[in-house]
Amino acid sequence: MAEPVTMMPSLQQQVQSVLDELVDTGAETGLQVAVYHHGALVVDAVAGGQTGRRMTPETPVFSFSAGKVMTSLIAHLLVRTGVVGYETPVVDLWPEFGAHGKETATLRHVLTHSAGVPAMPRDIGPADLADWSRVCSALADAEPRWRPGTETGYLSFTFGFLVGEVARRATGKPMRQLLHEWVTVPLGIDGDLFFGVPRTDLARLARLEDAAPRPVAPPDGDAVLAPWERQPTAAMGNSHEILQADIPSVGTFTARGIAAMNAAVLDGRLIDSHQLKEVTAVAFEGTDQVFGNHARLALGYPLGRIGTRPEEASTTFGWVGGGGSYVYADTATGTSFAMTKTRLTPHFNTAQRLADLTTAEINPPAPGHNSRASW
């Protein structure tokens, strides 16, 4: 990949200064930030790391749900090829999924988290995630919590298996292979994005750490998601079994690689402008039935940048990852932003600070504009 161009040296310097400060003060241990603007890499900054594993721009980081941007893109590429459409019923490709009233669920419902199966069946735990057929069989037999398309609720780990099984049945290929063939090889970023890290690449990965010991939460009988689906831990993100498994609800990537991918989404190399407009329009809006927050969803992504008010129209789309990682793209400014980190925090303060800095430099607010965050 090319070095950052001199188009925005001030932004590169400002971002690097923030990363150095966060690592020096101990607020963070390892960080990567990459920003593309109209296809040019304008920020490529790193700081920190662990003993023996210094962070570099080439260091992949397991970044939990921020990897869903890769999953959603594969769904859009499936539609681009014509093998499925957004309105295609899941049962057209996966007949077993129609059990217990789920036969009306479409790919659109999956992408807007409105398919009705936000949680893994209770007999599925982290150790089962590497068993693709077991997980998909359990999901096919699951009872929906609502009629597909009527409510939305965050598909924490189920998202990747739902998209992935549709993709596998449509193409005969697993998600890790589609990501390789359709995205990383054409863009020249092979080795930067993974669903399932090859054993030979494990030594390249950053090691995650929890920001603080996690309190033992009392059982919550009303919780939709199991504790392991709600709260990511460093132990999960460092597990070789998890890292090597094809689990497209999460992902391992470099900030530079994932930002390059979204830059190619914005500039038409992966999907055309007509499909991009369809993908980024509001597709579902309502109260998230898992977390209770207001949700405005495009096809495969929440809309809005961290810190923007829910009622504000937004041209940004992307995903946060448990522990504080963040990936987004902005169709209005042609910006693709990505941040990975090794310390898992229960907040997104670092992500918001760096996203705000990037936005202010690329698209300064009008005089008198109040950019106070509310998320």
Beta strands, then each sheet from edge to edge (+ up, - down):
strand 1: 30-37
strand 2: 40-50
strand 3: 53-54
strand 4: 61-62
strand 5: 193-194
strand 6: 209-210
strand 7: 252-253
strand 8: 284-287
strand 9: 294-297
strand 10: 316-321
strand 11: 325-330
strand 12: 335-341
strand 13: 343-344
sheet 1: 3+ 2- 1+ 12- 11+ 10-
sheet 2: 4+ 7- 5+
sheet 3: 6+ 13+
sheet 4: 8+ 9-
end
